[in-house]
């Protein structure tokens, strides 16, 4: 028994020649970048005044592609442009629809 204690004391603690290593895990915060594809598709199919809906759809697809690659800054830039184009397409579409309703009514009233 005394011999075993002497061997343990002589050996000491186990030596590890490599320095301790640490593992760092980078967790990317997933920020949601809306790409406005559905809104652009709606504007392309139904309103599409001055082809703004189609251009907005192209920017929306570019935004989605940038998001898939991981370029959130580029995706945000394309999404911002698509949103602006969608707003203008919607405003112009609503104005054109209202004018297409009001102008014939005014013309009919002028002839009566």
TITI-518474 format. One line per field, with one value per atom (N, C-alpha, C): residue number from 0; residue in three letters; chain; atom name; x, z, y. Coordinates in steps of 0.001 Angstrom, whole numbers, plus 500000, padded with zeros to 6 digits. Layout:
nr: NUM/...
rest: ALA/...
kette: A/...
atom: CA/...
px: X/...
pz: Z/...
py: Y/...
This chain:
nr: 0/0/0/1/1/1/2/2/2/3/3/3/4/4/4/5/5/5/6/6/6/7/7/7/8/8/8/9/9/9/10/10/10/11/11/11/12/12/12/13/13/13/14/14/14/15/15/15/16/16/16/17/17/17/18/18/18/19/19/19/20/20/20/21/21/21/22/22/22/23/23/23/24/24/24/25/25/25/26/26/26/27/27/27/28/28/28/29/29/29/30/30/30/31/31/31/32/32/32/33/33/33/34/34/34/35/35/35/36/36/36/37/37/37/38/38/38/39/39/39/40/40/40/41/41/41/42/42/42/43/43/43/44/44/44/45/45/45/46/46/46/47/47/47/48/48/48/49/49/49/50/50/50/51/51/51/52/52/52/53/53/53/54/54/54/55/55/55/56/56/56/57/57/57/58/58/58/59/59/59/60/60/60/61/61/61/62/62/62/63/63/63/64/64/64/65/65/65/66/66/66/67/67/67/68/68/68/69/69/69/70/70/70/71/71/71/72/72/72/73/73/73/74/74/74/75/75/75/76/76/76/77/77/77/78/78/78/79/79/79/80/80/80/81/81/81/82/82/82/83/83/83/84/84/84/85/85/85/86/86/86/87/87/87/88/88/88/89/89/89/90/90/90/91/91/91/92/92/92/93/93/93/94/94/94/95/95/95/96/96/96/97/97/97/98/98/98/99/99/99/100/100/100/101/101/101/102/102/102/103/103/103/104/104/104/105/105/105/106/106/106/107/107/107/108/108/108/109/109/109/110/110/110/111/111/111
rest: UNK/UNK/UNK/UNK/UNK/UNK/UNK/UNK/UNK/UNK/UNK/UNK/UNK/UNK/UNK/UNK/UNK/UNK/UNK/UNK/UNK/UNK/UNK/UNK/UNK/UNK/UNK/UNK/UNK/UNK/UNK/UNK/UNK/UNK/UNK/UNK/UNK/UNK/UNK/UNK/UNK/UNK/UNK/UNK/UNK/UNK/UNK/UNK/UNK/UNK/UNK/UNK/UNK/UNK/UNK/UNK/UNK/UNK/UNK/UNK/UNK/UNK/UNK/UNK/UNK/UNK/UNK/UNK/UNK/UNK/UNK/UNK/UNK/UNK/UNK/UNK/UNK/UNK/UNK/UNK/UNK/UNK/UNK/UNK/UNK/UNK/UNK/UNK/UNK/UNK/UNK/UNK/UNK/UNK/UNK/UNK/UNK/UNK/UNK/UNK/UNK/UNK/UNK/UNK/UNK/UNK/UNK/UNK/UNK/UNK/UNK/UNK/UNK/UNK/UNK/UNK/UNK/UNK/UNK/UNK/UNK/UNK/UNK/UNK/UNK/UNK/UNK/UNK/UNK/UNK/UNK/UNK/UNK/UNK/UNK/UNK/UNK/UNK/UNK/UNK/UNK/UNK/UNK/UNK/UNK/UNK/UNK/UNK/UNK/UNK/UNK/UNK/UNK/UNK/UNK/UNK/UNK/UNK/UNK/UNK/UNK/UNK/UNK/UNK/UNK/UNK/UNK/UNK/UNK/UNK/UNK/UNK/UNK/UNK/UNK/UNK/UNK/UNK/UNK/UNK/UNK/UNK/UNK/UNK/UNK/UNK/UNK/UNK/UNK/UNK/UNK/UNK/UNK/UNK/UNK/UNK/UNK/UNK/UNK/UNK/UNK/UNK/UNK/UNK/UNK/UNK/UNK/UNK/UNK/UNK/UNK/UNK/UNK/UNK/UNK/UNK/UNK/UNK/UNK/UNK/UNK/UNK/UNK/UNK/UNK/UNK/UNK/UNK/UNK/UNK/UNK/UNK/UNK/UNK/UNK/UNK/UNK/UNK/UNK/UNK/UNK/UNK/UNK/UNK/UNK/UNK/UNK/UNK/UNK/UNK/UNK/UNK/UNK/UNK/UNK/UNK/UNK/UNK/UNK/UNK/UNK/UNK/UNK/UNK/UNK/UNK/UNK/UNK/UNK/UNK/UNK/UNK/UNK/UNK/UNK/UNK/UNK/UNK/UNK/UNK/UNK/UNK/UNK/UNK/UNK/UNK/UNK/UNK/UNK/UNK/UNK/UNK/UNK/UNK/UNK/UNK/UNK/UNK/UNK/UNK/UNK/UNK/UNK/UNK/UNK/UNK/UNK/UNK/UNK/UNK/UNK/UNK/UNK/UNK/UNK/UNK/UNK/UNK/UNK/UNK/UNK/UNK/UNK/UNK/UNK/UNK/UNK/UNK/UNK/UNK/UNK/UNK/UNK/UNK/UNK/UNK
kette: A/A/A/A/A/A/A/A/A/A/A/A/A/A/A/A/A/A/A/A/A/A/A/A/A/A/A/A/A/A/A/A/A/A/A/A/A/A/A/A/A/A/A/A/A/A/A/A/A/A/A/A/A/A/A/A/A/A/A/A/A/A/A/A/A/A/A/A/A/A/A/A/A/A/A/A/A/A/A/A/A/A/A/A/A/A/A/A/A/A/A/A/A/A/A/A/A/A/A/A/A/A/A/A/A/A/A/A/A/A/A/A/A/A/A/A/A/A/A/A/A/A/A/A/A/A/A/A/A/A/A/A/A/A/A/A/A/A/A/A/A/A/A/A/A/A/A/A/A/A/A/A/A/A/A/A/A/A/A/A/A/A/A/A/A/A/A/A/A/A/A/A/A/A/A/A/A/A/A/A/A/A/A/A/A/A/A/A/A/A/A/A/A/A/A/A/A/A/A/A/A/A/A/A/A/A/A/A/A/A/A/A/A/A/A/A/A/A/A/A/A/A/A/A/A/A/A/A/A/A/A/A/A/A/A/A/A/A/A/A/A/A/A/A/A/A/A/A/A/A/A/A/A/A/A/A/A/A/A/A/A/A/A/A/A/A/A/A/A/A/A/A/A/A/A/A/A/A/A/A/A/A/A/A/A/A/A/A/A/A/A/A/A/A/A/A/A/A/A/A/A/A/A/A/A/A/A/A/A/A/A/A/A/A/A/A/A/A/A/A/A/A/A/A/A/A/A/A/A/A/A/A/A/A/A/A
atom: N/CA/C/N/CA/C/N/CA/C/N/CA/C/N/CA/C/N/CA/C/N/CA/C/N/CA/C/N/CA/C/N/CA/C/N/CA/C/N/CA/C/N/CA/C/N/CA/C/N/CA/C/N/CA/C/N/CA/C/N/CA/C/N/CA/C/N/CA/C/N/CA/C/N/CA/C/N/CA/C/N/CA/C/N/CA/C/N/CA/C/N/CA/C/N/CA/C/N/CA/C/N/CA/C/N/CA/C/N/CA/C/N/CA/C/N/CA/C/N/CA/C/N/CA/C/N/CA/C/N/CA/C/N/CA/C/N/CA/C/N/CA/C/N/CA/C/N/CA/C/N/CA/C/N/CA/C/N/CA/C/N/CA/C/N/CA/C/N/CA/C/N/CA/C/N/CA/C/N/CA/C/N/CA/C/N/CA/C/N/CA/C/N/CA/C/N/CA/C/N/CA/C/N/CA/C/N/CA/C/N/CA/C/N/CA/C/N/CA/C/N/CA/C/N/CA/C/N/CA/C/N/CA/C/N/CA/C/N/CA/C/N/CA/C/N/CA/C/N/CA/C/N/CA/C/N/CA/C/N/CA/C/N/CA/C/N/CA/C/N/CA/C/N/CA/C/N/CA/C/N/CA/C/N/CA/C/N/CA/C/N/CA/C/N/CA/C/N/CA/C/N/CA/C/N/CA/C/N/CA/C/N/CA/C/N/CA/C/N/CA/C/N/CA/C/N/CA/C/N/CA/C/N/CA/C/N/CA/C/N/CA/C/N/CA/C/N/CA/C/N/CA/C/N/CA/C/N/CA/C/N/CA/C/N/CA/C/N/CA/C/N/CA/C/N/CA/C/N/CA/C/N/CA/C/N/CA/C/N/CA/C
px: 500820/500000/500880/501949/502862/503582/503833/504500/503595/502283/501340/501245/501237/501170/502422/503577/504828/504829/504278/504223/503301/502174/501237/501884/502593/503236/504363/505070/506170/505649/504551/504000/503360/502714/502070/500793/500338/499124/499445/498482/498736/499102/500127/500610/500040/499566/499053/499959/500702/501651/500953/499741/499035/498355/498381/497677/496173/495450/493997/493407/492494/491866/490412/489913/488511/487807/486547/485735/484809/484830/483962/482905/481673/480558/479935/479944/479320/477887/476952/475544/475102/474766/474342/472893/472660/471283/470540/469500/468734/467736/468080/467150/466302/465054/464126/464144/464485/464458/463294/462226/461099/461484/461158/461544/460390/459171/457995/457666/457942/457680/456183/455410/453962/453319/453696/453174/453562/454804/455267/454528/454288/453551/452125/451490/450143/450150/451103/451177/451475/452260/452572/451341/450583/449446/448208/447961/446694/446812/447823/447895/448899/450155/451255/451211/450958/450969/452402/452633/453968/455003/454604/455488/456243/455776/456453/456332/455223/455053/456067/456327/457298/458712/459050/460375/460514/459443/459461/459627/458993/459122/460571/461228/462633/463509/463274/464049/463730/462500/462127/462847/462934/463644/465135/465708/467112/467315/466359/466454/466419/465547/465463/466750/467325/468594/469712/469810/470831/470647/469378/469108/469532/469334/469728/471252/471972/473431/473979/473209/473647/474036/473857/474182/472964/472848/471663/471649/472809/472863/472360/472816/472344/470877/470434/469020/468158/468624/467865/467790/468867/468874/467888/467913/466985/465540/465332/463980/463436/464295/463871/463440/464201/463840/462536/462373/461136/459939/460114/459018/458615/459599/459319/458580/459046/458387/456973/456780/455443/454489/454989/454135/453716/454666/454329/453391/453610/452723/451310/451200/449878/449178/449911/449316/448861/449729/449359/448208/448212/447120/445783/445788/444538/444070/444987/444609/444062/444696/444214/442839/442624/441314/440238/440544/439570/439275/440314/440100/439298/439522/438753/437282/436987/435587/434987/435724/435187/435058/436034/435995/434791/434477/433264/431977/431928/430740/430609/431720/431681/431305/431801/431453/429976/429451/428015/427137/427558/426779/426831/427900/428009/427070/426786/425908/424425/424081/422673/422065
pz: 500000/500000/500000/500774/500844/499513/498822/497539/496516/496540/495610/495856/497120/497427/496929/497068/496612/495091/494369/492900/492456/493135/492784/493056/494174/494506/493526/493071/492138/490754/490358/489041/489018/490084/490153/489330/489105/488308/486849/486118/484698/483949/483143/482390/480984/480534/479173/478443/477449/476786/475983/475516/474721/475653/475324/476164/476052/477086/477013/475897/475194/474083/474442/473822/474044/472692/472710/471507/471586/470539/470483/469426/469811/468891/468618/467349/466955/466524/467248/466908/466198/464931/464141/464461/464855/465150/463831/463684/462446/462441/461739/461624/460390/460544/459456/458500/457262/456225/455294/455348/454452/453009/452097/450703/449840/450352/449682/448359/448235/446983/446716/447734/447531/447130/447801/447473/446046/445673/444320/443279/443587/442659/442486/443575/443502/442624/442847/442037/440580/440327/438948/438241/438921/438268/438174/439179/439212/438935/439429/439282/438191/438403/437446/436665/437352/436668/436365/435120/434633/434831/434866/435059/436378/437335/438631/439390/439219/439897/439437/438137/437590/438068/438092/438570/440061/440818/442250/442463/441604/441707/441457/440495/440220/441434/442055/443242/444416/444517/445589/445435/444206/443955/444246/443875/444200/445714/446425/447885/448480/447962/448454/448158/446979/446633/447570/447852/448770/450164/450580/451905/451968/450903/450877/450929/450339/450341/451710/452452/453770/453805/452705/452625/453069/454383/454907/454559/454416/454043/452616/451708/450325/450217/450994/450986/451481/452513/453042/452019/451292/450279/449155/448645/447585/448094/449328/449894/450072/450458/450619/449280/448235/446901/446437/446679/446290/447038/448310/449098/448548/448234/447681/446345/445478/444183/444354/445323/445579/446076/446925/447420/446266/445406/444268/443297/443057/442164/442732/444033/444660/444599/444897/444858/443442/442456/441077/440597/441010/440628/441202/442459/443084/442409/442142/441461/440066/439324/437982/438031/439016/439157/439482/440371/440730/439515/438768/437582/436514/436378/435393/435789/437048/437492/437409/437813/437889/436509/435636/434331/433500/433370/432608/433242/434566/435223/434889/434938/434593/433135/432259/430832/430606/431283/431139/431694/432759/433329/432427/431706/430819/429628/429187/428044/428422/429670/430060/430207
py: 498834/500000/501252/501236/502359/502551/501475/501538/502225/501935/502553/504046/504472/505897/506607/505946/506527/506682/505683/505755/506893/507064/508132/509477/509601/510862/511161/510143/510343/510716/510124/510414/511803/512194/513498/513522/514713/514880/514593/514155/513866/515155/515072/516229/516180/517336/517447/518432/517979/518883/519994/519776/520791/521790/523058/524037/523831/524221/524031/524889/524298/525007/525315/526349/526692/526755/526509/526543/527741/528549/529726/529469/529614/529416/530780/531165/532424/532133/532687/532516/533778/533626/534770/535065/536300/536681/536800/536047/536000/537139/538199/539308/539084/539315/539080/540268/539998/541020/540684/541488/541191/541494/540576/540781/541286/541322/541894/541202/539914/539198/539099/538797/538627/539954/541023/542346/542741/542470/542784/541956/540700/539845/540349/540761/541336/542583/543477/544692/544378/543357/542976/542436/541578/540934/541818/542652/543368/544860/545513/546965/547324/547057/547217/548525/549631/550915/551312/551685/552096/550990/549764/548598/548649/549433/549505/548192/547492/546210/545185/545164/544218/544542/545826/546231/545916/546161/545841/544339/543543/542088/541662/542296/541966/542291/543446/543806/542879/542431/541507/540176/539703/538438/538608/539768/540032/540058/540647/540691/539293/538451/537069/536309/536534/535879/536318/537601/538116/537536/537379/536823/535358/534615/533202/533044/533982/533927/534322/535125/535562/537026/537728/539158/539956/540174/540854/542334/542942/544357/544559/543727/543797/543465/542472/542098/543246/543946/545082/546213/546449/547518/547204/545974/545591/545599/545152/545129/546540/547467/548854/549451/549168/549651/549020/547715/547038/547610/547919/548493/549859/550688/552012/551898/551011/550816/550272/549374/548836/549919/550806/551897/552791/553163/554012/553302/552020/551265/551224/551037/550982/552334/553408/554750/555091/554862/555160/554272/553021/552124/552560/552988/553457/554739/555663/556909/556643/555755/555433/554769/553913/553267/554295/555204/556247/557125/557502/558328/557595/556300/555532/555403/555599/555583/556991/557998/559362/560009/559850/560514/560080/558791/558443/558987/559048/559601/561085/561814/563234/563455/562615/562739/562457/561440/561121/562249/562862/563958/565186/565376/566545/566407/565203/564987/564957/565011/564930/566262
